[in-house]
Amino acid sequence: MKLQSISLLVMAALGTPLLAQAADSPHTFTGNVGLVSDYAFRGVSQTDENPAIQGGFDYAHASGFYLGTWASNVTEKFLNGANLEMDFYGGYAGSAGDLGFNTGLLQYYYPGQHSGLDIDTLEAYAGVTWKGFGLKASYSIDDYFGATDSDGTVYWDASFNYELPAKVMLGLHYGYTAGQGAQDDYADYKVSLSKEFGGFNFGVAYVATDGDGADLYGDYADDRVVVSIGKTF
């Protein structure tokens, strides 16, 4: 899942002004849509390095509670015959000074997948942010995308964001999948640049995995450059 939706929800919950928020209303509704040259999830292509159209809708309450949904096309060759990923999530976000926190549940759902192997996955997540730094852990409550006896797999996500001149945002990401059962360990990396212009957000990112990721996922884990354009409304 592209986590832009949850990031927007956190901003809404913490009181960041959004166009969809009515004056003095405790309720915020937002939507997002985007086009990417490749849907990379934890360093692994979900679209066989082909483009994806993605989008979602989010609700946040001023108290910090939020709900949302997000979807993207995926390749049926890699994801058990499914050509669509749908995500449903909800949680609570808040802050104390520069320290922010966010916790919730996220259900990955793949309609149309072949019977006999269920890759739908439920994760519990918790994360903290401090200024430009972030650390998040996602814990698989059931088998991790269909891998046998892989419940308890944890994905660690460390990030840093920094504003460069001309309001260009630099993003650094390191992820580590600590697998259980048939899910092996591997690491993934991303370096990205993005800029808002004319109401759209333009981005370019270099995505890669370590050798363990390449061994696990083959060509789906190739190093690559991903370009994107998105809009929030």
C-alpha positions as CSV (number, residue, x, y, z in Angstrom):
1,M,0.0,0.0,0.0
2,K,1.2,3.5,-0.8
3,L,1.2,5.2,2.5
4,Q,0.3,8.7,1.3
5,S,-3.2,8.1,2.4
6,I,-2.3,7.5,6.1
7,S,0.1,10.4,6.0
8,L,-2.7,12.7,5.0
9,L,-4.9,11.3,7.7
10,V,-2.3,12.0,10.3
11,M,-2.0,15.6,9.1
12,A,-5.7,16.0,9.2
13,A,-6.0,14.5,12.7
14,L,-3.3,16.9,13.9
15,G,-5.1,19.9,12.6
16,T,-3.3,20.6,9.3
17,P,-5.6,22.7,7.1
18,L,-6.9,20.7,4.1
19,L,-9.2,22.0,1.3
20,A,-11.9,19.4,2.1
21,Q,-12.2,20.5,5.8
22,A,-15.1,22.8,6.5
23,A,-14.5,25.6,8.9
24,D,-14.9,24.6,12.6
25,S,-15.9,21.0,11.6
26,P,-14.3,18.1,13.5
27,H,-14.7,15.9,10.3
28,T,-12.2,15.9,7.4
29,F,-12.8,14.0,4.2
30,T,-10.1,13.8,1.6
31,G,-9.4,11.9,-1.6
32,N,-6.2,11.1,-3.6
33,V,-5.4,9.8,-7.0
34,G,-2.1,9.1,-8.7
35,L,-0.3,7.5,-11.6
36,V,3.0,5.7,-11.0
37,S,5.3,4.1,-13.5
38,D,5.6,1.0,-11.2
39,Y,3.8,0.1,-8.0
40,A,6.7,-0.8,-5.7
41,F,5.6,-2.3,-2.3
42,R,8.4,-2.9,0.2
43,G,10.9,-2.8,-2.7
44,V,9.0,-5.4,-4.8
45,S,7.1,-4.6,-8.0
46,Q,3.4,-5.4,-7.7
47,T,2.8,-4.6,-11.4
48,D,5.7,-6.3,-13.1
49,E,7.3,-2.9,-13.6
50,N,4.3,-1.6,-15.5
51,P,2.3,1.6,-14.6
52,A,-0.5,1.7,-12.0
53,I,-3.4,3.9,-11.4
54,Q,-4.1,4.4,-7.7
55,G,-6.4,6.3,-5.4
56,G,-8.3,6.4,-2.2
57,F,-10.7,8.1,0.2
58,D,-10.0,9.0,3.9
59,Y,-12.0,10.3,6.8
60,A,-10.4,11.8,9.9
61,H,-12.0,13.1,13.1
62,A,-10.4,16.0,15.1
63,S,-10.0,13.6,18.1
64,G,-7.4,11.6,16.1
65,F,-9.5,8.7,14.9
66,Y,-9.5,7.9,11.1
67,L,-10.7,5.4,8.5
68,G,-9.8,5.0,4.9
69,T,-9.6,2.9,1.8
70,W,-7.1,2.7,-1.1
71,A,-6.8,0.7,-4.3
72,S,-4.3,0.0,-7.1
73,N,-4.1,-2.3,-10.1
74,V,-1.6,-5.2,-9.7
75,T,-0.3,-8.0,-11.9
76,E,-2.2,-11.3,-11.7
77,K,1.1,-13.1,-12.5
78,F,2.6,-12.2,-9.2
79,L,-0.5,-11.9,-6.9
80,N,-2.3,-15.3,-7.2
81,G,-4.5,-14.3,-10.2
82,A,-5.7,-11.0,-8.7
83,N,-5.4,-7.8,-10.7
84,L,-6.6,-5.4,-8.0
85,E,-5.5,-4.6,-4.5
86,M,-7.9,-3.0,-2.1
87,D,-6.8,-1.7,1.3
88,F,-9.0,-0.9,4.3
89,Y,-7.6,0.7,7.4
90,G,-8.4,2.6,10.6
91,G,-6.6,3.8,13.6
92,Y,-5.7,6.7,15.9
93,A,-3.1,9.5,15.4
94,G,-1.9,12.3,17.7
95,S,1.0,14.4,18.8
96,A,2.8,15.9,21.7
97,G,5.0,18.8,20.6
98,D,7.3,17.5,17.9
99,L,6.5,13.9,18.7
100,G,3.7,12.3,16.6
101,F,2.3,8.8,16.9
102,N,0.0,6.6,14.8
103,T,-1.5,3.2,15.4
104,G,-4.1,1.0,13.6
105,L,-5.1,-2.0,11.6
106,L,-4.7,-2.5,7.8
107,Q,-6.4,-5.2,5.7
108,Y,-4.9,-6.0,2.3
109,Y,-7.6,-7.6,0.1
110,Y,-7.2,-9.1,-3.4
111,P,-10.5,-9.8,-5.1
112,G,-10.5,-12.4,-7.9
113,Q,-7.5,-14.4,-6.6
114,H,-7.3,-18.1,-7.3
115,S,-8.7,-20.5,-4.7
116,G,-6.3,-22.7,-2.6
117,L,-4.0,-19.9,-1.6
118,D,-5.2,-16.9,0.4
119,I,-2.9,-13.9,0.1
120,D,-5.2,-11.4,1.9
121,T,-3.3,-10.1,4.9
122,L,-4.2,-8.2,8.1
123,E,-1.5,-6.1,9.8
124,A,-1.4,-4.1,13.0
125,Y,0.9,-1.1,12.8
126,A,2.3,1.5,15.2
127,G,4.7,4.4,14.3
128,V,6.3,7.5,15.8
129,T,7.6,10.6,14.1
130,W,10.0,13.3,15.4
131,K,10.6,16.3,13.1
132,G,11.7,14.6,9.9
133,F,12.4,11.2,11.3
134,G,9.9,8.3,11.4
135,L,9.9,4.7,12.6
136,K,7.1,2.3,12.1
137,A,6.4,-1.5,12.7
138,S,3.8,-3.5,10.9
139,Y,2.9,-6.9,12.5
140,S,1.2,-9.6,10.4
141,I,-1.8,-11.1,12.3
142,D,-2.3,-13.9,9.8
143,D,-0.1,-15.5,7.2
144,Y,2.0,-12.8,5.4
145,F,0.6,-12.6,1.9
146,G,0.0,-16.4,1.8
147,A,3.4,-17.6,3.0
148,T,3.0,-20.7,5.1
149,D,3.1,-20.2,8.9
150,S,4.3,-16.6,8.4
151,D,2.0,-14.9,10.9
152,G,4.1,-12.8,13.2
153,T,6.2,-11.4,10.4
154,V,7.2,-7.8,11.2
155,Y,8.0,-5.1,8.7
156,W,10.2,-2.3,10.0
157,D,10.1,1.1,8.2
158,A,12.6,3.8,9.0
159,S,12.4,7.1,7.2
160,F,13.7,10.6,7.0
161,N,12.3,13.6,5.1
162,Y,14.0,16.9,4.5
163,E,13.0,20.0,2.5
164,L,15.7,21.1,0.0
165,P,15.9,24.5,-1.7
166,A,12.9,25.3,-4.0
167,K,10.7,23.3,-1.7
168,V,11.9,20.0,-3.1
169,M,11.3,17.2,-0.6
170,L,14.0,14.6,-0.1
171,G,12.8,11.2,1.2
172,L,15.0,8.4,2.5
173,H,13.6,5.0,3.4
174,Y,15.0,1.8,4.8
175,G,12.7,-1.2,5.3
176,Y,13.4,-4.6,6.8
177,T,11.0,-7.7,6.6
178,A,11.7,-9.9,9.6
179,G,10.0,-13.0,8.3
180,Q,8.4,-16.0,10.1
181,G,7.8,-19.5,8.6
182,A,8.1,-19.5,4.8
183,Q,8.7,-15.8,4.6
184,D,12.4,-15.0,4.6
185,D,14.1,-11.9,5.8
186,Y,15.2,-9.1,3.3
187,A,15.8,-5.4,3.2
188,D,14.6,-2.7,0.9
189,Y,15.6,0.9,0.2
190,K,14.2,4.0,-1.4
191,V,15.6,7.5,-2.2
192,S,13.0,10.0,-3.5
193,L,12.6,13.6,-4.6
194,S,9.2,15.2,-4.9
195,K,7.7,18.7,-5.5
196,E,4.3,20.2,-5.5
197,F,3.5,22.3,-8.6
198,G,0.1,23.5,-9.8
199,G,-1.8,21.5,-7.3
200,F,-0.1,18.2,-8.3
201,N,2.7,16.4,-6.6
202,F,5.5,15.1,-8.9
203,G,8.0,12.6,-7.8
204,V,10.9,10.4,-8.8
205,A,12.4,7.6,-6.7
206,Y,15.1,5.0,-6.8
207,V,13.9,1.7,-5.3
208,A,16.0,-1.4,-4.5
209,T,16.3,-4.5,-2.3
210,D,19.3,-6.3,-0.9
211,G,20.5,-9.7,-2.3
212,D,18.0,-11.6,-0.1
213,G,15.2,-9.7,-1.7
214,A,16.5,-10.4,-5.2
215,D,16.8,-14.1,-4.3
216,L,13.2,-14.2,-3.0
217,Y,11.4,-12.2,-5.7
218,G,13.7,-12.3,-8.8
219,D,13.0,-9.7,-11.5
220,Y,10.2,-8.2,-9.3
221,A,12.9,-6.9,-7.0
222,D,15.1,-5.3,-9.6
223,D,16.7,-1.9,-8.9
224,R,14.6,0.7,-10.7
225,V,13.5,4.3,-11.0
226,V,9.9,5.1,-10.4
227,V,8.2,8.3,-11.5
228,S,4.8,9.5,-10.2
229,I,2.2,12.2,-10.3
230,G,-0.6,12.6,-7.8
231,K,-3.2,15.0,-6.5
232,T,-5.1,15.3,-3.2
233,F,-8.6,16.8,-3.2
